Structure formats: C-alpha cells, structure tokens
Amino acid sequence: MEVGYAVRLAPGFLGGYFVTCRDLPELCTHGVNWTEALLRASEVMDLVLRTHLDLDEAVPWPSPIRVGEQLVKPSETVQSLLRPYFSLFS
C-alpha cells in the first residue's frame, strides 16, 4: 500500500507557491515554482510523518483528494515505515 496526501498550492504573496496539507497541518512550505513547491512538500511530509512515528503519535489517514489539490507521496523510506502502521488499520 502506498500512502499519499493531498496538498494545496496557492500563489505566494511575494511570488512562488505556498503549500499546505489539511491532513498534516504541520506541513507548511513554499517553492519558487510549482515543481520546487511539490518537492519541498514531499521533504517536509517525510519530516512530519517520521516525527509522528518517532513520538508514537497517530498518523492521520489520508483524505480523498479534492478539486484543486495535488497528491504528494513521502519518500520510499518513509513509505516502508508506514506500511506496517497502515496495515494494522486497513
């Protein structure tokens, strides 16, 4: 099972794009263009998810993607850490 979370990109006040994720409110980043913003979102997602796991906190179940959102997946390393976690609840 691969896990991915919906993120929303919005134009930044000073240019670029601002990224948020409703399932992971700690995920907040930006990039100078669309591609960089999505790459940074994946990197921050790794940090947020690893922190949840390291602190034995619940990892939010991904919500369905809504119109205007993009799917971002964590790295394969974090995916492998999440597989046993989500297999318990699926």
Helices and strands as residue ranges (DSSP letters): E 5-11, E 17-20, E 28-31, H 34-54, E 69-72, H 76-87
